[in-house]
Amino acid sequence: MSEPTGAARRRGPFQVGDQVQLTDPKGRHYTFTLEAGKNFHTHKGSFPHDELIGAPEGTVVRTTGNVAYLALRPLLPDYVLSMPRGAAVVYPKDAGQILAMADIFPGARVVEAGVGSGSLSTFLLRAIGDQGMLHSYERRADFAEIAKQNVERYFGSPHPAWQLTVGDLQDNLSDTDVDRVILDMLAPWECLGPVSKALVPGGILCAYVATTTQLARTVEAIREHGTFNEPAAWETMVRTWHVEGLAVRPDHRMIGHTGFLLTARRLADGVEPPLRRRRPAKGAYGEDYAGWGSGGSAGGAETPANGSADRG
């Protein structure tokens, strides 16, 4: 049985073409690709790449300035933060949430819109494996090319489960029986029709948006569309800790807001969303509210999940 794409590059001694991450005594990282006969240079001296080729991970090398560097292969979170960018990357904390909360499984058929620099595409491909399918849509050809190079650099070759299309999702989506759809774009509410047709019953729509305005509009549009259950929305923040002897405290800096995530499940065809039993906060919908789309008015006490009935 052959190894999954890219697995051989994640274990064993360092080889020519491998990505190497060096950590200096102050914890700073330097990433480069191993090439025979080349030297790695810093302001603290240099050392030959050949010193690492054939050596195991966890090796310590010293520069001509006698500074020690720990050599390891970069983890995927390290790789996506250091790779060349065309657009902003999906941070590892958000990619991890997407993999977990969108329930990305080996062999899954996934559609992604908004490839950016290929960060999330790489996480998704590693999760679905060679037997899955990831069809990514990107409007900008320059972003798509950068993403393609980043993904292939990580796996060491084109990934057999990946198809990349340059163009708008709503104009080009032809996939059917899709298990998961991930939307990282400015206006995900514009794609609900094609996405609903592509998803299997029980399939998951996951949207990644930057602002509260986008979040509110996407949630309301999902409710009004009528083919999804009640969406769930959240954000994730990561705070590291300083641990040294008795000095145990939160670090002064943290990774705060990067974006909002929301998920919703595709209902079976012909099924109406169940009534929402939660009353909105007083004043959440003004008297003149008519929904983000064409339906809905204010005043009702009990609200269907698709938002088509009165709200109060």
KOLLUMTOR-308088 format. One record per residue (C-alpha): residue in one letter; y, z, x. Coordinates in pm, 1 decimal. Layout:
N
NODE r       py       pz       px
NODE A        Y        Z        X
...
***
This chain:
312
NODE r       py       pz       px
NODE M      0.0      0.0      0.0
NODE S    331.0   -104.6    153.1
NODE E    612.7    142.6    197.1
NODE P    911.1    132.1    -40.1
NODE T   1208.4    -66.8     83.7
NODE G   1399.8    128.3    345.4
NODE A   1147.9    413.4    378.2
NODE A   1045.6    321.2    733.2
NODE R   1407.4    358.6    841.5
NODE R   1414.5    721.5    724.6
NODE R   1148.3    867.8    954.3
NODE G   1001.9    843.9   1305.3
NODE P   1178.7    793.7   1639.2
NODE F   1512.9    617.6   1656.1
NODE Q   1483.3    238.4   1670.9
NODE V   1721.3    -46.2   1744.8
NODE G   1924.2   -115.2   1430.0
NODE D   1904.7    243.1   1300.5
NODE Q   2216.2    423.5   1185.2
NODE V   2283.3    736.1   1392.4
NODE Q   2511.8   1023.9   1300.9
NODE L   2641.3   1232.9   1588.6
NODE T   2779.8   1582.9   1530.9
NODE D   3012.9   1726.8   1792.8
NODE P   3062.9   2098.6   1870.9
NODE K   3341.5   2119.0   1608.6
NODE G   3121.6   1972.9   1333.9
NODE R   3288.3   1629.8   1328.8
NODE H   3066.3   1329.5   1253.7
NODE Y   3049.8    989.9   1424.1
NODE T   2826.2    715.4   1282.9
NODE F   2714.8    401.4   1467.4
NODE T   2427.0    151.5   1484.9
NODE L   2184.2    163.5   1776.6
NODE E   2191.5   -143.7   2000.8
NODE A   1998.2   -185.1   2325.1
NODE G   2221.5   -190.5   2632.9
NODE K   2530.7    -60.7   2452.1
NODE N   2726.4    259.3   2523.0
NODE F   2880.2    506.3   2278.9
NODE H   3232.6    604.3   2382.7
NODE T   3448.4    900.9   2282.5
NODE H   3750.2   1069.9   2439.8
NODE K   3495.6   1320.6   2574.6
NODE G   3299.0   1058.9   2770.1
NODE S   3016.0    818.9   2689.3
NODE F   2637.1    784.7   2690.6
NODE P   2400.8    483.2   2663.5
NODE H   2236.5    395.4   2331.8
NODE D   1912.5    352.8   2527.6
NODE E   1902.6    730.3   2569.4
NODE L   1840.5    763.4   2195.1
NODE I   1613.3    462.0   2136.0
NODE G   1260.0    599.6   2107.2
NODE A   1381.8    960.6   2088.5
NODE P   1306.4   1180.2   1784.6
NODE E   1568.7   1285.2   1531.8
NODE G   1733.8   1613.7   1619.5
NODE T   1781.6   1509.4   1983.6
NODE V   2086.4   1642.7   2169.7
NODE V   2262.7   1400.2   2403.1
NODE R   2538.4   1474.0   2653.0
NODE T   2828.4   1248.3   2740.5
NODE T   2958.1   1185.2   3089.8
NODE G   3209.5   1460.2   3007.9
NODE N   2919.3   1705.1   2951.7
NODE V   2986.0   1739.9   2578.2
NODE A   2672.8   1786.2   2363.5
NODE Y   2619.8   1580.5   2044.6
NODE L   2340.4   1633.8   1791.2
NODE A   2183.7   1301.0   1684.2
NODE L   2035.5   1258.6   1334.8
NODE R   2003.1    976.6   1085.3
NODE P   2283.4   1004.3    828.3
NODE L   2175.2   1123.1    485.2
NODE L   2268.7    899.3    194.7
NODE P   2565.7   1123.9    100.1
NODE D   2690.0   1093.2    459.2
NODE Y   2635.3    718.5    462.0
NODE V   2831.8    640.0    145.6
NODE L   3129.4    846.5    260.6
NODE S   3147.9    669.1    596.6
NODE M   3065.1    309.3    494.4
NODE P   3331.8     34.0    475.9
NODE R   3521.1     37.6    147.0
NODE G   3675.0   -221.2    -77.3
NODE A   3720.1     14.1   -371.9
NODE A   3687.3    391.0   -393.8
NODE V   3328.8    514.4   -377.4
NODE V   3145.9    728.5   -631.1
NODE Y   3125.5   1065.9   -458.0
NODE P   2778.9   1211.9   -392.6
NODE K   2845.2   1501.0   -632.9
NODE D   2902.3   1253.0   -915.3
NODE A   2619.2   1020.5   -809.2
NODE G   2381.8   1318.1   -814.3
NODE Q   2495.6   1408.5  -1165.5
NODE I   2446.5   1050.2  -1281.5
NODE L   2093.0   1037.9  -1141.2
NODE A   2005.9   1366.9  -1311.3
NODE M   2192.9   1353.1  -1642.2
NODE A   2132.1    981.1  -1702.4
NODE D   1765.9   1050.3  -1621.9
NODE I   1722.2    769.1  -1368.7
NODE F   1348.6    738.7  -1305.9
NODE P   1122.2    525.2  -1081.6
NODE G   1077.2    183.4  -1238.9
NODE A   1378.1    217.3  -1470.2
NODE R   1565.5    -93.1  -1585.1
NODE V   1932.3    -14.9  -1520.6
NODE V   2255.9   -207.5  -1573.5
NODE E   2563.7   -104.6  -1375.3
NODE A   2919.4   -229.3  -1427.6
NODE G   3180.6   -171.3  -1159.6
NODE V   3004.7   -189.4   -822.1
NODE G   3304.4    -99.1   -606.9
NODE S   3180.7    -47.0   -251.9
NODE G   2813.1     -5.2   -344.5
NODE S   2786.1    373.8   -327.9
NODE L   2629.7    430.2   -670.4
NODE S   2423.7    110.3   -640.5
NODE T   2254.9    254.1   -330.8
NODE F   2177.5    584.5   -503.6
NODE L   2040.7    400.5   -809.1
NODE L   1823.4    163.3   -605.5
NODE R   1667.6    446.7   -410.7
NODE A   1590.4    628.1   -737.7
NODE I   1438.0    335.4   -931.6
NODE G   1238.6    200.9   -634.9
NODE D   1103.0   -147.1   -574.8
NODE Q    940.2   -166.4   -919.7
NODE G   1261.7    -96.9  -1110.2
NODE M   1551.3   -328.4  -1190.3
NODE L   1920.4   -279.4  -1119.7
NODE H   2156.2   -551.1  -1242.1
NODE S   2507.8   -479.6  -1116.8
NODE Y   2821.9   -651.3  -1245.3
NODE E   3144.8   -662.8  -1045.5
NODE R   3459.5   -849.9  -1147.0
NODE R   3594.1   -893.6   -793.3
NODE A   3404.6  -1115.0   -549.6
NODE D   3550.0   -935.8   -245.8
NODE F   3427.2   -598.0   -370.2
NODE A   3085.9   -748.1   -449.0
NODE E   3053.2   -882.8    -93.5
NODE I   3142.4   -546.6     62.0
NODE A   2893.5   -370.8   -168.2
NODE K   2621.4   -621.2    -78.7
NODE Q   2671.9   -561.1    293.1
NODE N   2672.6   -182.5    251.2
NODE V   2354.9   -177.7     41.5
NODE E   2167.4   -410.6    277.3
NODE R   2282.7   -213.8    581.8
NODE Y   2140.7    105.2    432.8
NODE F   1802.6    -38.6    331.7
NODE G   1777.2   -271.4    632.4
NODE S   1727.4   -579.7    411.6
NODE P   1805.8   -710.0     60.6
NODE H   1655.9   -477.8   -201.0
NODE P   1395.3   -652.1   -422.1
NODE A   1506.6   -462.9   -735.0
NODE W   1875.5   -555.4   -710.2
NODE Q   2061.3   -838.6   -878.8
NODE L   2438.7   -864.4   -829.7
NODE T   2654.3  -1074.3  -1063.2
NODE V   3024.9  -1144.2  -1011.2
NODE G   3194.7  -1137.9  -1351.7
NODE D   3278.2   -919.2  -1652.4
NODE L   2991.5   -727.6  -1810.1
NODE Q   3099.1   -806.1  -2166.2
NODE D   3103.5  -1179.5  -2091.7
NODE N   2783.7  -1200.6  -1884.8
NODE L   2542.8   -930.7  -2002.2
NODE S   2217.6  -1097.8  -2101.9
NODE D   1969.8   -823.5  -2007.5
NODE T   1748.0   -682.1  -2280.0
NODE D   1523.2   -375.9  -2307.0
NODE V   1746.2   -185.9  -2066.8
NODE D   1671.6    184.6  -2015.8
NODE R   2007.0    297.2  -1875.4
NODE V   2360.9    157.4  -1855.9
NODE I   2617.2    301.8  -1613.4
NODE L   2981.6    202.5  -1667.5
NODE D   3229.6    272.8  -1386.6
NODE M   3527.5     75.8  -1511.4
NODE L   3877.4    107.5  -1658.1
NODE A   3788.9     35.3  -2022.3
NODE P   3422.8    116.0  -2095.5
NODE W   3494.9    119.4  -2469.9
NODE E   3533.7   -259.4  -2456.3
NODE C   3165.6   -298.6  -2363.7
NODE L   2997.5    -89.7  -2633.8
NODE G   2881.5   -389.7  -2838.8
NODE P   2691.7   -570.5  -2560.4
NODE V   2567.8   -240.9  -2415.9
NODE S   2430.3   -127.9  -2752.0
NODE K   2240.6   -456.0  -2790.5
NODE A   2095.5   -430.9  -2439.2
NODE L   1976.8    -68.8  -2456.8
NODE V   1636.3     31.0  -2591.7
NODE P   1627.9    302.3  -2860.9
NODE G   1666.1    633.8  -2679.4
NODE G   1828.6    462.0  -2382.9
NODE I   2122.8    631.1  -2215.1
NODE L   2479.8    511.6  -2174.5
NODE C   2664.4    691.7  -1894.2
NODE A   3035.6    631.9  -1832.8
NODE Y   3240.1    743.3  -1533.0
NODE V   3616.6    755.2  -1594.1
NODE A   3911.2    898.9  -1404.5
NODE T   4155.9   1027.0  -1666.6
NODE T   4153.9   1236.9  -1982.5
NODE T   4302.2    943.9  -2174.7
NODE Q   4010.2    719.6  -2077.8
NODE L   3766.9    999.3  -2158.0
NODE A   3911.0   1058.6  -2505.5
NODE R   3923.2    690.5  -2593.2
NODE T   3566.1    630.9  -2474.1
NODE V   3428.2    927.9  -2667.5
NODE E   3607.7    827.2  -2987.5
NODE A   3495.4    465.7  -2952.2
NODE I   3132.6    576.3  -2907.6
NODE R   3157.5    790.4  -3221.4
NODE E   3308.3    506.6  -3419.7
NODE H   3058.5    247.3  -3298.8
NODE G   2779.3    416.8  -3491.3
NODE T   2480.0    329.2  -3272.0
NODE F   2487.2    634.8  -3041.1
NODE N   2440.9   1006.9  -3083.4
NODE E   2724.5   1251.9  -3017.0
NODE P   2841.6   1200.1  -2655.5
NODE A   2853.2   1483.7  -2402.1
NODE A   3134.3   1496.8  -2144.8
NODE W   3185.1   1706.0  -1830.5
NODE E   3310.4   1709.2  -1472.4
NODE T   3162.4   1858.7  -1155.7
NODE M   3340.4   2042.0   -876.5
NODE V   3187.2   2147.0   -544.2
NODE R   3306.2   2446.3   -342.3
NODE T   3151.3   2513.9     -2.4
NODE W   3131.7   2861.4    154.6
NODE H   3214.1   2998.0    495.9
NODE V   2928.1   3219.0    620.4
NODE E   2963.4   3393.4    955.4
NODE G   2839.3   3749.0    998.1
NODE L   3015.4   3965.4    739.6
NODE A   3279.4   3698.2    678.6
NODE V   3131.0   3540.0    367.0
NODE R   3392.0   3373.2    147.0
NODE P   3469.8   3044.3    -26.6
NODE D   3615.0   2774.2    195.3
NODE H   3986.9   2712.1    149.3
NODE R   3926.1   2347.4     59.8
NODE M   3693.0   2207.4   -204.1
NODE I   3598.6   1877.8   -367.9
NODE G   3771.2   1913.9   -702.9
NODE H   3829.6   1654.2   -970.6
NODE T   3708.4   1304.1   -891.3
NODE G   3619.1   1180.4  -1239.0
NODE F   3474.1   1260.8  -1579.1
NODE L   3118.9   1177.4  -1681.6
NODE L   2988.0   1129.0  -2031.4
NODE T   2648.5   1035.6  -2170.7
NODE A   2523.5    919.5  -2509.9
NODE R   2179.4    813.0  -2639.1
NODE R   2110.8    485.9  -2821.3
NODE L   1988.5    541.0  -3176.2
NODE A   1714.3    335.3  -3338.7
NODE D   1832.2     23.8  -3521.6
NODE G   1952.6     94.3  -3873.6
NODE V   1983.5    469.6  -3820.0
NODE E   2311.7    638.5  -3906.4
NODE P   2436.8    911.6  -3673.6
NODE P   2384.2   1260.7  -3818.0
NODE L   2686.9   1450.9  -3942.5
NODE R   2880.0   1649.2  -3686.3
NODE R   2882.8   2011.8  -3796.6
NODE R   3154.7   2118.2  -3553.7
NODE R   3508.0   2128.6  -3698.1
NODE P   3771.6   1982.6  -3464.9
NODE A   4044.4   2218.6  -3346.7
NODE K   4339.9   2239.5  -3584.2
NODE G   4585.5   1967.6  -3490.9
NODE A   4333.3   1772.3  -3281.2
NODE Y   4384.5   1476.6  -3515.4
NODE G   4732.8   1421.0  -3657.2
NODE E   4791.8   1322.3  -4017.7
NODE D   4854.3    962.7  -3912.8
NODE Y   4539.8    937.3  -3696.2
NODE A   4343.2    621.8  -3773.1
NODE G   4094.6    621.8  -3487.9
NODE W   4098.0    430.3  -3161.9
NODE G   3962.4    131.8  -3345.0
NODE S   4013.6     13.0  -3700.8
NODE G   3856.0    294.9  -3900.1
NODE G   3897.8    663.7  -3967.2
NODE S   4173.1    880.8  -4112.3
NODE A   4258.2   1247.5  -4093.9
NODE G   4184.1   1518.8  -4345.0
NODE G   3805.6   1567.7  -4379.1
NODE A   3618.8   1885.8  -4290.0
NODE E   3278.5   1742.9  -4203.8
NODE T   3259.6   1445.4  -3969.3
NODE P   2986.0   1187.8  -3904.3
NODE A   2905.8   1140.3  -3535.6
NODE N   3039.8    787.4  -3544.4
NODE G   3383.0    913.7  -3647.5
NODE S   3413.6    682.0  -3945.9
NODE A   3471.5    955.3  -4203.7
NODE D   3779.2   1176.9  -4247.5
NODE R   3856.1   1439.5  -3985.6
NODE G   4046.2   1760.1  -4040.2
***
